[in-house]
Structures are given as C-alpha cells and as structure tokens.
Amino acid sequence: MVVELSSGMIRGLGTVVVFVAFVGLSLWVFNSKRSPAFAEARLLPFADEPQPDSPHEPATTRSTRP
C-alpha cells in the first residue's frame, strides 16, 4: 500500500507532534515531584541581593521619583 503524503497530511502530523509535546511538557511541569526544584529556581533572580542582618531592620527601597 502506497501512501501519498499531501501537504494537509504533513500539517496534520505536525499538529499531532506539537500536541504530544505540549501534553508531555505540561505533565513534566505540573508533576508534584518537581515542585521543590521549581521553588528553588523561582528564587534564583534574587540570589545576588544582600540579605538584611536582622529581621527587624527595614529593607532599603529605591525611590522611583527623580
């Protein structure tokens, strides 16, 4: 049996591949085993900021006024 690949069939197969990848990525992201790793990664942008010495000391803020 010879199957002729038309542009519609190629687009349909591409859609199926992208849908399967989307479902797989969604399952990977929302897996509860990965929650601690994602919680740690969520704080990475703030890793280089200095921490206040005491918890009662107010953090310095920057003004947006000129």
mmCIF file as Biopython writes it, N, C-alpha, C and O atoms, coordinates in Angstrom:
data_model
#
loop_
_atom_site.group_PDB
_atom_site.id
_atom_site.type_symbol
_atom_site.label_atom_id
_atom_site.label_alt_id
_atom_site.label_comp_id
_atom_site.label_asym_id
_atom_site.label_entity_id
_atom_site.label_seq_id
_atom_site.pdbx_PDB_ins_code
_atom_site.Cartn_x
_atom_site.Cartn_y
_atom_site.Cartn_z
_atom_site.occupancy
_atom_site.B_iso_or_equiv
_atom_site.auth_seq_id
_atom_site.auth_asym_id
_atom_site.pdbx_PDB_model_num
ATOM 1   N N  . MET A ? 1  ? 0.841  -1.170 0.000  1.0 0.0 1  A 1 
ATOM 2   C CA . MET A ? 1  ? 0.000  0.000  0.000  1.0 0.0 1  A 1 
ATOM 3   C C  . MET A ? 1  ? 0.892  1.240  0.000  1.0 0.0 1  A 1 
ATOM 4   O O  . MET A ? 1  ? 1.750  1.389  0.870  1.0 0.0 1  A 1 
ATOM 5   N N  . VAL A ? 2  ? 0.697  2.099  -0.941 1.0 0.0 2  A 1 
ATOM 6   C CA . VAL A ? 2  ? 1.481  3.320  -1.076 1.0 0.0 2  A 1 
ATOM 7   C C  . VAL A ? 2  ? 0.636  4.484  -0.567 1.0 0.0 2  A 1 
ATOM 8   O O  . VAL A ? 2  ? -0.497 4.689  -1.000 1.0 0.0 2  A 1 
ATOM 9   N N  . VAL A ? 3  ? 1.221  5.243  0.369  1.0 0.0 3  A 1 
ATOM 10  C CA . VAL A ? 3  ? 0.530  6.401  0.927  1.0 0.0 3  A 1 
ATOM 11  C C  . VAL A ? 3  ? 1.196  7.648  0.377  1.0 0.0 3  A 1 
ATOM 12  O O  . VAL A ? 3  ? 2.403  7.846  0.515  1.0 0.0 3  A 1 
ATOM 13  N N  . GLU A ? 4  ? 0.396  8.466  -0.237 1.0 0.0 4  A 1 
ATOM 14  C CA . GLU A ? 4  ? 0.910  9.703  -0.795 1.0 0.0 4  A 1 
ATOM 15  C C  . GLU A ? 4  ? 0.803  10.803 0.258  1.0 0.0 4  A 1 
ATOM 16  O O  . GLU A ? 4  ? -0.284 11.067 0.773  1.0 0.0 4  A 1 
ATOM 17  N N  . LEU A ? 5  ? 1.919  11.442 0.578  1.0 0.0 5  A 1 
ATOM 18  C CA . LEU A ? 5  ? 1.918  12.489 1.599  1.0 0.0 5  A 1 
ATOM 19  C C  . LEU A ? 5  ? 1.547  13.820 0.967  1.0 0.0 5  A 1 
ATOM 20  O O  . LEU A ? 5  ? 2.316  14.392 0.193  1.0 0.0 5  A 1 
ATOM 21  N N  . SER A ? 6  ? 0.393  14.293 1.298  1.0 0.0 6  A 1 
ATOM 22  C CA . SER A ? 6  ? -0.022 15.607 0.819  1.0 0.0 6  A 1 
ATOM 23  C C  . SER A ? 6  ? 0.364  16.650 1.863  1.0 0.0 6  A 1 
ATOM 24  O O  . SER A ? 6  ? 0.749  16.309 2.981  1.0 0.0 6  A 1 
ATOM 25  N N  . SER A ? 7  ? 0.258  17.907 1.491  1.0 0.0 7  A 1 
ATOM 26  C CA . SER A ? 7  ? 0.614  18.969 2.436  1.0 0.0 7  A 1 
ATOM 27  C C  . SER A ? 7  ? -0.333 18.975 3.630  1.0 0.0 7  A 1 
ATOM 28  O O  . SER A ? 7  ? 0.076  19.321 4.738  1.0 0.0 7  A 1 
ATOM 29  N N  . GLY A ? 8  ? -1.588 18.599 3.421  1.0 0.0 8  A 1 
ATOM 30  C CA . GLY A ? 8  ? -2.539 18.530 4.529  1.0 0.0 8  A 1 
ATOM 31  C C  . GLY A ? 8  ? -2.171 17.450 5.528  1.0 0.0 8  A 1 
ATOM 32  O O  . GLY A ? 8  ? -2.309 17.646 6.735  1.0 0.0 8  A 1 
ATOM 33  N N  . MET A ? 9  ? -1.700 16.301 5.032  1.0 0.0 9  A 1 
ATOM 34  C CA . MET A ? 9  ? -1.319 15.223 5.925  1.0 0.0 9  A 1 
ATOM 35  C C  . MET A ? 9  ? -0.052 15.590 6.707  1.0 0.0 9  A 1 
ATOM 36  O O  . MET A ? 9  ? 0.070  15.265 7.888  1.0 0.0 9  A 1 
ATOM 37  N N  . ILE A ? 10 ? 0.878  16.263 6.048  1.0 0.0 10 A 1 
ATOM 38  C CA . ILE A ? 10 ? 2.098  16.688 6.733  1.0 0.0 10 A 1 
ATOM 39  C C  . ILE A ? 10 ? 1.766  17.695 7.826  1.0 0.0 10 A 1 
ATOM 40  O O  . ILE A ? 10 ? 2.315  17.617 8.926  1.0 0.0 10 A 1 
ATOM 41  N N  . ARG A ? 11 ? 0.885  18.629 7.540  1.0 0.0 11 A 1 
ATOM 42  C CA . ARG A ? 11 ? 0.458  19.595 8.554  1.0 0.0 11 A 1 
ATOM 43  C C  . ARG A ? 11 ? -0.277 18.909 9.697  1.0 0.0 11 A 1 
ATOM 44  O O  . ARG A ? 11 ? -0.098 19.278 10.857 1.0 0.0 11 A 1 
ATOM 45  N N  . GLY A ? 12 ? -1.093 17.928 9.386  1.0 0.0 12 A 1 
ATOM 46  C CA . GLY A ? 12 ? -1.802 17.190 10.423 1.0 0.0 12 A 1 
ATOM 47  C C  . GLY A ? 12 ? -0.849 16.425 11.317 1.0 0.0 12 A 1 
ATOM 48  O O  . GLY A ? 12 ? -1.018 16.414 12.536 1.0 0.0 12 A 1 
ATOM 49  N N  . LEU A ? 13 ? 0.157  15.780 10.726 1.0 0.0 13 A 1 
ATOM 50  C CA . LEU A ? 13 ? 1.147  15.070 11.525 1.0 0.0 13 A 1 
ATOM 51  C C  . LEU A ? 13 ? 1.961  16.040 12.381 1.0 0.0 13 A 1 
ATOM 52  O O  . LEU A ? 13 ? 2.299  15.731 13.524 1.0 0.0 13 A 1 
ATOM 53  N N  . GLY A ? 14 ? 2.269  17.192 11.837 1.0 0.0 14 A 1 
ATOM 54  C CA . GLY A ? 14 ? 2.969  18.216 12.613 1.0 0.0 14 A 1 
ATOM 55  C C  . GLY A ? 14 ? 2.139  18.685 13.798 1.0 0.0 14 A 1 
ATOM 56  O O  . GLY A ? 14 ? 2.673  18.905 14.886 1.0 0.0 14 A 1 
ATOM 57  N N  . THR A ? 15 ? 0.845  18.838 13.594 1.0 0.0 15 A 1 
ATOM 58  C CA . THR A ? 15 ? -0.047 19.228 14.676 1.0 0.0 15 A 1 
ATOM 59  C C  . THR A ? 15 ? -0.076 18.169 15.769 1.0 0.0 15 A 1 
ATOM 60  O O  . THR A ? 15 ? -0.061 18.498 16.955 1.0 0.0 15 A 1 
ATOM 61  N N  . VAL A ? 16 ? -0.117 16.905 15.377 1.0 0.0 16 A 1 
ATOM 62  C CA . VAL A ? 16 ? -0.118 15.811 16.356 1.0 0.0 16 A 1 
ATOM 63  C C  . VAL A ? 16 ? 1.185  15.804 17.145 1.0 0.0 16 A 1 
ATOM 64  O O  . VAL A ? 16 ? 1.165  15.608 18.360 1.0 0.0 16 A 1 
ATOM 65  N N  . VAL A ? 17 ? 2.308  16.012 16.483 1.0 0.0 17 A 1 
ATOM 66  C CA . VAL A ? 17 ? 3.609  16.025 17.167 1.0 0.0 17 A 1 
ATOM 67  C C  . VAL A ? 17 ? 3.669  17.174 18.176 1.0 0.0 17 A 1 
ATOM 68  O O  . VAL A ? 17 ? 4.123  16.984 19.305 1.0 0.0 17 A 1 
ATOM 69  N N  . VAL A ? 18 ? 3.216  18.354 17.778 1.0 0.0 18 A 1 
ATOM 70  C CA . VAL A ? 18 ? 3.243  19.506 18.676 1.0 0.0 18 A 1 
ATOM 71  C C  . VAL A ? 18 ? 2.293  19.289 19.853 1.0 0.0 18 A 1 
ATOM 72  O O  . VAL A ? 18 ? 2.613  19.667 20.981 1.0 0.0 18 A 1 
ATOM 73  N N  . PHE A ? 19 ? 1.131  18.685 19.604 1.0 0.0 19 A 1 
ATOM 74  C CA . PHE A ? 19 ? 0.178  18.421 20.684 1.0 0.0 19 A 1 
ATOM 75  C C  . PHE A ? 19 ? 0.759  17.424 21.687 1.0 0.0 19 A 1 
ATOM 76  O O  . PHE A ? 19 ? 0.627  17.616 22.895 1.0 0.0 19 A 1 
ATOM 77  N N  . VAL A ? 20 ? 1.391  16.376 21.202 1.0 0.0 20 A 1 
ATOM 78  C CA . VAL A ? 20 ? 2.007  15.386 22.101 1.0 0.0 20 A 1 
ATOM 79  C C  . VAL A ? 20 ? 3.121  16.044 22.909 1.0 0.0 20 A 1 
ATOM 80  O O  . VAL A ? 20 ? 3.256  15.769 24.102 1.0 0.0 20 A 1 
ATOM 81  N N  . ALA A ? 21 ? 3.915  16.899 22.292 1.0 0.0 21 A 1 
ATOM 82  C CA . ALA A ? 21 ? 4.972  17.607 23.015 1.0 0.0 21 A 1 
ATOM 83  C C  . ALA A ? 21 ? 4.384  18.534 24.075 1.0 0.0 21 A 1 
ATOM 84  O O  . ALA A ? 21 ? 4.927  18.638 25.175 1.0 0.0 21 A 1 
ATOM 85  N N  . PHE A ? 22 ? 3.291  19.200 23.760 1.0 0.0 22 A 1 
ATOM 86  C CA . PHE A ? 22 ? 2.628  20.087 24.713 1.0 0.0 22 A 1 
ATOM 87  C C  . PHE A ? 22 ? 2.112  19.311 25.915 1.0 0.0 22 A 1 
ATOM 88  O O  . PHE A ? 22 ? 2.305  19.735 27.054 1.0 0.0 22 A 1 
ATOM 89  N N  . VAL A ? 23 ? 1.466  18.191 25.677 1.0 0.0 23 A 1 
ATOM 90  C CA . VAL A ? 23 ? 0.942  17.375 26.774 1.0 0.0 23 A 1 
ATOM 91  C C  . VAL A ? 23 ? 2.095  16.845 27.632 1.0 0.0 23 A 1 
ATOM 92  O O  . VAL A ? 23 ? 2.017  16.870 28.860 1.0 0.0 23 A 1 
ATOM 93  N N  . GLY A ? 24 ? 3.159  16.370 26.991 1.0 0.0 24 A 1 
ATOM 94  C CA . GLY A ? 24 ? 4.308  15.869 27.739 1.0 0.0 24 A 1 
ATOM 95  C C  . GLY A ? 24 ? 4.963  16.946 28.578 1.0 0.0 24 A 1 
ATOM 96  O O  . GLY A ? 24 ? 5.308  16.703 29.734 1.0 0.0 24 A 1 
ATOM 97  N N  . LEU A ? 25 ? 5.141  18.130 28.018 1.0 0.0 25 A 1 
ATOM 98  C CA . LEU A ? 25 ? 5.733  19.234 28.758 1.0 0.0 25 A 1 
ATOM 99  C C  . LEU A ? 25 ? 4.831  19.661 29.912 1.0 0.0 25 A 1 
ATOM 100 O O  . LEU A ? 25 ? 5.323  19.964 30.999 1.0 0.0 25 A 1 
ATOM 101 N N  . SER A ? 26 ? 3.532  19.686 29.692 1.0 0.0 26 A 1 
ATOM 102 C CA . SER A ? 26 ? 2.597  20.044 30.763 1.0 0.0 26 A 1 
ATOM 103 C C  . SER A ? 26 ? 2.665  19.039 31.905 1.0 0.0 26 A 1 
ATOM 104 O O  . SER A ? 26 ? 2.665  19.430 33.072 1.0 0.0 26 A 1 
ATOM 105 N N  . LEU A ? 27 ? 2.723  17.764 31.586 1.0 0.0 27 A 1 
ATOM 106 C CA . LEU A ? 27 ? 2.830  16.742 32.635 1.0 0.0 27 A 1 
ATOM 107 C C  . LEU A ? 27 ? 4.152  16.884 33.392 1.0 0.0 27 A 1 
ATOM 108 O O  . LEU A ? 27 ? 4.188  16.685 34.606 1.0 0.0 27 A 1 
ATOM 109 N N  . TRP A ? 28 ? 5.226  17.222 32.701 1.0 0.0 28 A 1 
ATOM 110 C CA . TRP A ? 28 ? 6.529  17.374 33.341 1.0 0.0 28 A 1 
ATOM 111 C C  . TRP A ? 28 ? 6.530  18.584 34.280 1.0 0.0 28 A 1 
ATOM 112 O O  . TRP A ? 28 ? 7.057  18.513 35.390 1.0 0.0 28 A 1 
ATOM 113 N N  . VAL A ? 29 ? 5.940  19.689 33.831 1.0 0.0 29 A 1 
ATOM 114 C CA . VAL A ? 29 ? 5.946  20.914 34.631 1.0 0.0 29 A 1 
ATOM 115 C C  . VAL A ? 29 ? 5.067  20.769 35.867 1.0 0.0 29 A 1 
ATOM 116 O O  . VAL A ? 29 ? 5.456  21.201 36.952 1.0 0.0 29 A 1 
ATOM 117 N N  . PHE A ? 30 ? 3.905  20.177 35.722 1.0 0.0 30 A 1 
ATOM 118 C CA . PHE A ? 30 ? 2.967  20.103 36.834 1.0 0.0 30 A 1 
ATOM 119 C C  . PHE A ? 30 ? 3.108  18.826 37.663 1.0 0.0 30 A 1 
ATOM 120 O O  . PHE A ? 30 ? 2.224  18.508 38.459 1.0 0.0 30 A 1 
ATOM 121 N N  . ASN A ? 31 ? 4.189  18.106 37.489 1.0 0.0 31 A 1 
ATOM 122 C CA . ASN A ? 31 ? 4.468  16.922 38.286 1.0 0.0 31 A 1 
ATOM 123 C C  . ASN A ? 31 ? 4.847  17.369 39.694 1.0 0.0 31 A 1 
ATOM 124 O O  . ASN A ? 31 ? 5.692  18.251 39.851 1.0 0.0 31 A 1 
ATOM 125 N N  . SER A ? 32 ? 4.239  16.779 40.716 1.0 0.0 32 A 1 
ATOM 126 C CA . SER A ? 32 ? 4.485  17.218 42.092 1.0 0.0 32 A 1 
ATOM 127 C C  . SER A ? 32 ? 5.910  16.899 42.558 1.0 0.0 32 A 1 
ATOM 128 O O  . SER A ? 32 ? 6.390  17.515 43.510 1.0 0.0 32 A 1 
ATOM 129 N N  . LYS A ? 33 ? 6.583  15.971 41.922 1.0 0.0 33 A 1 
ATOM 130 C CA . LYS A ? 33 ? 7.958  15.656 42.303 1.0 0.0 33 A 1 
ATOM 131 C C  . LYS A ? 33 ? 8.900  16.821 41.999 1.0 0.0 33 A 1 
ATOM 132 O O  . LYS A ? 33 ? 9.928  16.965 42.661 1.0 0.0 33 A 1 
ATOM 133 N N  . ARG A ? 34 ? 8.575  17.642 41.026 1.0 0.0 34 A 1 
ATOM 134 C CA . ARG A ? 34 ? 9.450  18.731 40.606 1.0 0.0 34 A 1 
ATOM 135 C C  . ARG A ? 34 ? 9.188  20.030 41.363 1.0 0.0 34 A 1 
ATOM 136 O O  . ARG A ? 34 ? 9.900  21.012 41.152 1.0 0.0 34 A 1 
ATOM 137 N N  . SER A ? 35 ? 8.202  20.058 42.223 1.0 0.0 35 A 1 
ATOM 138 C CA . SER A ? 35 ? 7.839  21.286 42.922 1.0 0.0 35 A 1 
ATOM 139 C C  . SER A ? 35 ? 8.991  21.890 43.729 1.0 0.0 35 A 1 
ATOM 140 O O  . SER A ? 35 ? 9.196  23.101 43.643 1.0 0.0 35 A 1 
ATOM 141 N N  . PRO A ? 36 ? 9.761  21.107 44.516 1.0 0.0 36 A 1 
ATOM 142 C CA . PRO A ? 36 ? 10.872 21.726 45.260 1.0 0.0 36 A 1 
ATOM 143 C C  . PRO A ? 36 ? 11.947 22.326 44.350 1.0 0.0 36 A 1 
ATOM 144 O O  . PRO A ? 36 ? 12.500 23.382 44.659 1.0 0.0 36 A 1 
ATOM 145 N N  . ALA A ? 37 ? 12.238 21.673 43.252 1.0 0.0 37 A 1 
ATOM 146 C CA . ALA A ? 37 ? 13.252 22.200 42.335 1.0 0.0 37 A 1 
ATOM 147 C C  . ALA A ? 37 ? 12.769 23.498 41.690 1.0 0.0 37 A 1 
ATOM 148 O O  . ALA A ? 37 ? 13.548 24.437 41.527 1.0 0.0 37 A 1 
ATOM 149 N N  . PHE A ? 38 ? 11.503 23.554 41.329 1.0 0.0 38 A 1 
ATOM 150 C CA . PHE A ? 38 ? 10.974 24.772 40.733 1.0 0.0 38 A 1 
ATOM 151 C C  . PHE A ? 38 ? 10.858 25.887 41.769 1.0 0.0 38 A 1 
ATOM 152 O O  . PHE A ? 38 ? 11.022 27.059 41.431 1.0 0.0 38 A 1 
ATOM 153 N N  . ALA A ? 39 ? 10.579 25.539 43.031 1.0 0.0 39 A 1 
ATOM 154 C CA . ALA A ? 39 ? 10.513 26.561 44.078 1.0 0.0 39 A 1 
ATOM 155 C C  . ALA A ? 39 ? 11.886 27.191 44.284 1.0 0.0 39 A 1 
ATOM 156 O O  . ALA A ? 39 ? 11.988 28.399 44.496 1.0 0.0 39 A 1 
ATOM 157 N N  . GLU A ? 40 ? 12.930 26.388 44.222 1.0 0.0 40 A 1 
ATOM 158 C CA . GLU A ? 40 ? 14.283 26.918 44.352 1.0 0.0 40 A 1 
ATOM 159 C C  . GLU A ? 40 ? 14.650 27.769 43.130 1.0 0.0 40 A 1 
ATOM 160 O O  . GLU A ? 40 ? 15.241 28.839 43.275 1.0 0.0 40 A 1 
ATOM 161 N N  . ALA A ? 41 ? 14.310 27.308 41.956 1.0 0.0 41 A 1 
ATOM 162 C CA . ALA A ? 41 ? 14.630 28.052 40.734 1.0 0.0 41 A 1 
ATOM 163 C C  . ALA A ? 41 ? 13.858 29.363 40.657 1.0 0.0 41 A 1 
ATOM 164 O O  . ALA A ? 41 ? 14.331 30.329 40.059 1.0 0.0 41 A 1 
ATOM 165 N N  . ARG A ? 42 ? 12.679 29.402 41.256 1.0 0.0 42 A 1 
ATOM 166 C CA . ARG A ? 42 ? 11.869 30.617 41.233 1.0 0.0 42 A 1 
ATOM 167 C C  . ARG A ? 42 ? 12.565 31.751 41.975 1.0 0.0 42 A 1 
ATOM 168 O O  . ARG A ? 42 ? 12.333 32.919 41.665 1.0 0.0 42 A 1 
ATOM 169 N N  . LEU A ? 43 ? 13.421 31.428 42.956 1.0 0.0 43 A 1 
ATOM 170 C CA . LEU A ? 43 ? 14.099 32.452 43.743 1.0 0.0 43 A 1 
ATOM 171 C C  . LEU A ? 43 ? 15.473 32.827 43.203 1.0 0.0 43 A 1 
ATOM 172 O O  . LEU A ? 43 ? 16.123 33.708 43.767 1.0 0.0 43 A 1 
ATOM 173 N N  . LEU A ? 44 ? 15.933 32.196 42.139 1.0 0.0 44 A 1 
ATOM 174 C CA . LEU A ? 44 ? 17.263 32.474 41.596 1.0 0.0 44 A 1 
ATOM 175 C C  . LEU A ? 44 ? 17.497 33.939 41.204 1.0 0.0 44 A 1 
ATOM 176 O O  . LEU A ? 44 ? 18.613 34.419 41.402 1.0 0.0 44 A 1 
ATOM 177 N N  . PRO A ? 45 ? 16.532 34.675 40.665 1.0 0.0 45 A 1 
ATOM 178 C CA . PRO A ? 45 ? 16.806 36.078 40.328 1.0 0.0 45 A 1 
ATOM 179 C C  . PRO A ? 45 ? 17.168 36.927 41.540 1.0 0.0 45 A 1 
ATOM 180 O O  . PRO A ? 45 ? 17.795 37.975 41.391 1.0 0.0 45 A 1 
ATOM 181 N N  . PHE A ? 46 ? 16.781 36.488 42.744 1.0 0.0 46 A 1 
ATOM 182 C CA . PHE A ? 46 ? 17.045 37.261 43.948 1.0 0.0 46 A 1 
ATOM 183 C C  . PHE A ? 46 ? 18.261 36.744 44.716 1.0 0.0 46 A 1 
ATOM 184 O O  . PHE A ? 46 ? 18.525 37.219 45.821 1.0 0.0 46 A 1 
ATOM 185 N N  . ALA A ? 47 ? 18.996 35.803 44.173 1.0 0.0 47 A 1 
ATOM 186 C CA . ALA A ? 47 ? 20.100 35.171 44.889 1.0 0.0 47 A 1 
ATOM 187 C C  . ALA A ? 47 ? 21.259 36.121 45.144 1.0 0.0 47 A 1 
ATOM 188 O O  . ALA A ? 47 ? 21.970 35.948 46.134 1.0 0.0 47 A 1 
ATOM 189 N N  . ASP A ? 48 ? 21.479 37.114 44.294 1.0 0.0 48 A 1 
ATOM 190 C CA . ASP A ? 48 ? 22.620 38.006 44.462 1.0 0.0 48 A 1 
ATOM 191 C C  . ASP A ? 48 ? 22.310 39.242 45.301 1.0 0.0 48 A 1 
ATOM 192 O O  . ASP A ? 48 ? 23.198 40.067 45.519 1.0 0.0 48 A 1 
ATOM 193 N N  . GLU A ? 49 ? 21.086 39.392 45.772 1.0 0.0 49 A 1 
ATOM 194 C CA . GLU A ? 49 ? 20.733 40.540 46.602 1.0 0.0 49 A 1 
ATOM 195 C C  . GLU A ? 49 ? 21.214 40.316 48.030 1.0 0.0 49 A 1 
ATOM 196 O O  . GLU A ? 49 ? 21.099 39.206 48.551 1.0 0.0 49 A 1 
ATOM 197 N N  . PRO A ? 50 ? 21.750 41.349 48.669 1.0 0.0 50 A 1 
ATOM 198 C CA . PRO A ? 50 ? 22.200 41.195 50.057 1.0 0.0 50 A 1 
ATOM 199 C C  . PRO A ? 50 ? 21.009 41.002 50.991 1.0 0.0 50 A 1 
ATOM 200 O O  . PRO A ? 50 ? 19.955 41.611 50.810 1.0 0.0 50 A 1 
ATOM 201 N N  . GLN A ? 51 ? 21.195 40.158 51.975 1.0 0.0 51 A 1 
ATOM 202 C CA . GLN A ? 51 ? 20.150 39.884 52.955 1.0 0.0 51 A 1 
ATOM 203 C C  . GLN A ? 51 ? 20.307 40.850 54.122 1.0 0.0 51 A 1 
ATOM 204 O O  . GLN A ? 51 ? 21.436 41.164 54.499 1.0 0.0 51 A 1 
ATOM 205 N N  . PRO A ? 52 ? 19.207 41.334 54.707 1.0 0.0 52 A 1 
ATOM 206 C CA . PRO A ? 52 ? 19.328 42.207 55.878 1.0 0.0 52 A 1 
ATOM 207 C C  . PRO A ? 52 ? 19.915 41.422 57.059 1.0 0.0 52 A 1 
ATOM 208 O O  . PRO A ? 52 ? 19.684 40.221 57.200 1.0 0.0 52 A 1 
ATOM 209 N N  . ASP A ? 53 ? 20.687 42.136 57.914 1.0 0.0 53 A 1 
ATOM 210 C CA . ASP A ? 53 ? 21.350 41.485 59.042 1.0 0.0 53 A 1 
ATOM 211 C C  . ASP A ? 53 ? 20.367 41.013 60.105 1.0 0.0 53 A 1 
ATOM 212 O O  . ASP A ? 53 ? 20.503 39.911 60.637 1.0 0.0 53 A 1 
ATOM 213 N N  . SER A ? 54 ? 19.388 41.837 60.412 1.0 0.0 54 A 1 
ATOM 214 C CA . SER A ? 54 ? 18.411 41.429 61.426 1.0 0.0 54 A 1 
ATOM 215 C C  . SER A ? 54 ? 17.019 41.451 60.813 1.0 0.0 54 A 1 
ATOM 216 O O  . SER A ? 54 ? 16.752 42.241 59.909 1.0 0.0 54 A 1 
ATOM 217 N N  . PRO A ? 55 ? 16.128 40.589 61.298 1.0 0.0 55 A 1 
ATOM 218 C CA . PRO A ? 55 ? 14.778 40.554 60.729 1.0 0.0 55 A 1 
ATOM 219 C C  . PRO A ? 55 ? 13.972 41.810 61.056 1.0 0.0 55 A 1 
ATOM 220 O O  . PRO A ? 55 ? 12.982 42.093 60.381 1.0 0.0 55 A 1 
ATOM 221 N N  . HIS A ? 56 ? 14.385 42.582 62.098 1.0 0.0 56 A 1 
ATOM 222 C CA . HIS A ? 56 ? 13.636 43.778 62.472 1.0 0.0 56 A 1 
ATOM 223 C C  . HIS A ? 56 ? 14.102 45.012 61.710 1.0 0.0 56 A 1 
ATOM 224 O O  . HIS A ? 56 ? 13.457 46.059 61.760 1.0 0.0 56 A 1 
ATOM 225 N N  . GLU A ? 57 ? 15.209 44.888 61.015 1.0 0.0 57 A 1 
ATOM 226 C CA . GLU A ? 57 ? 15.748 46.016 60.261 1.0 0.0 57 A 1 
ATOM 227 C C  . GLU A ? 57 ? 14.958 46.169 58.957 1.0 0.0 57 A 1 
ATOM 228 O O  . GLU A ? 57 ? 14.837 45.207 58.199 1.0 0.0 57 A 1 
ATOM 229 N N  . PRO A ? 58 ? 14.419 47.362 58.686 1.0 0.0 58 A 1 
ATOM 230 C CA . PRO A ? 58 ? 13.653 47.523 57.440 1.0 0.0 58 A 1 
ATOM 231 C C  . PRO A ? 58 ? 14.568 47.469 56.226 1.0 0.0 58 A 1 
ATOM 232 O O  . PRO A ? 58 ? 15.690 47.974 56.250 1.0 0.0 58 A 1 
ATOM 233 N N  . ALA A ? 59 ? 14.084 46.868 55.199 1.0 0.0 59 A 1 
ATOM 234 C CA . ALA A ? 59 ? 14.854 46.770 53.960 1.0 0.0 59 A 1 
ATOM 235 C C  . ALA A ? 59 ? 14.850 48.124 53.268 1.0 0.0 59 A 1 
ATOM 236 O O  . ALA A ? 59 ? 13.844 48.833 53.287 1.0 0.0 59 A 1 
ATOM 237 N N  . THR A ? 60 ? 15.959 48.477 52.666 1.0 0.0 60 A 1 
ATOM 238 C CA . THR A ? 60 ? 16.032 49.744 51.957 1.0 0.0 60 A 1 
ATOM 239 C C  . THR A ? 60 ? 15.313 49.591 50.617 1.0 0.0 60 A 1 
ATOM 240 O O  . THR A ? 60 ? 15.428 48.569 49.941 1.0 0.0 60 A 1 
ATOM 241 N N  . THR A ? 61 ? 14.586 50.609 50.265 1.0 0.0 61 A 1 
ATOM 242 C CA . THR A ? 61 ? 13.861 50.600 48.997 1.0 0.0 61 A 1 
ATOM 243 C C  . THR A ? 61 ? 14.354 51.757 48.149 1.0 0.0 61 A 1 
ATOM 244 O O  . THR A ? 61 ? 14.845 52.763 48.661 1.0 0.0 61 A 1 
ATOM 245 N N  . ARG A ? 62 ? 14.218 51.599 46.886 1.0 0.0 62 A 1 
ATOM 246 C CA . ARG A ? 62 ? 14.616 52.642 45.942 1.0 0.0 62 A 1 
ATOM 247 C C  . ARG A ? 62 ? 13.410 53.465 45.564 1.0 0.0 62 A 1 
ATOM 248 O O  . ARG A ? 62 ? 12.317 52.937 45.359 1.0 0.0 62 A 1 
ATOM 249 N N  . SER A ? 63 ? 13.611 54.726 45.475 1.0 0.0 63 A 1 
ATOM 250 C CA . SER A ? 63 ? 12.538 55.619 45.070 1.0 0.0 63 A 1 
ATOM 251 C C  . SER A ? 63 ? 12.478 55.683 43.548 1.0 0.0 63 A 1 
ATOM 252 O O  . SER A ? 63 ? 13.502 55.636 42.867 1.0 0.0 63 A 1 
ATOM 253 N N  . THR A ? 64 ? 11.273 55.790 43.036 1.0 0.0 64 A 1 
ATOM 254 C CA . THR A ? 64 ? 11.126 55.941 41.588 1.0 0.0 64 A 1 
ATOM 255 C C  . THR A ? 64 ? 10.969 57.403 41.202 1.0 0.0 64 A 1 
ATOM 256 O O  . THR A ? 64 ? 10.803 57.719 40.024 1.0 0.0 64 A 1 
ATOM 257 N N  . ARG A ? 65 ? 11.020 58.290 42.173 1.0 0.0 65 A 1 
ATOM 258 C CA . ARG A ? 65 ? 10.907 59.715 41.900 1.0 0.0 65 A 1 
ATOM 259 C C  . ARG A ? 65 ? 12.252 60.256 41.429 1.0 0.0 65 A 1 
ATOM 260 O O  . ARG A ? 65 ? 13.296 59.783 41.877 1.0 0.0 65 A 1 
ATOM 261 N N  . PRO A ? 66 ? 12.242 61.243 40.529 1.0 0.0 66 A 1 
ATOM 262 C CA . PRO A ? 66 ? 13.513 61.841 40.063 1.0 0.0 66 A 1 
ATOM 263 C C  . PRO A ? 66 ? 14.157 62.721 41.121 1.0 0.0 66 A 1 
ATOM 264 O O  . PRO A ? 66 ? 15.223 63.291 40.885 1.0 0.0 66 A 1 
#
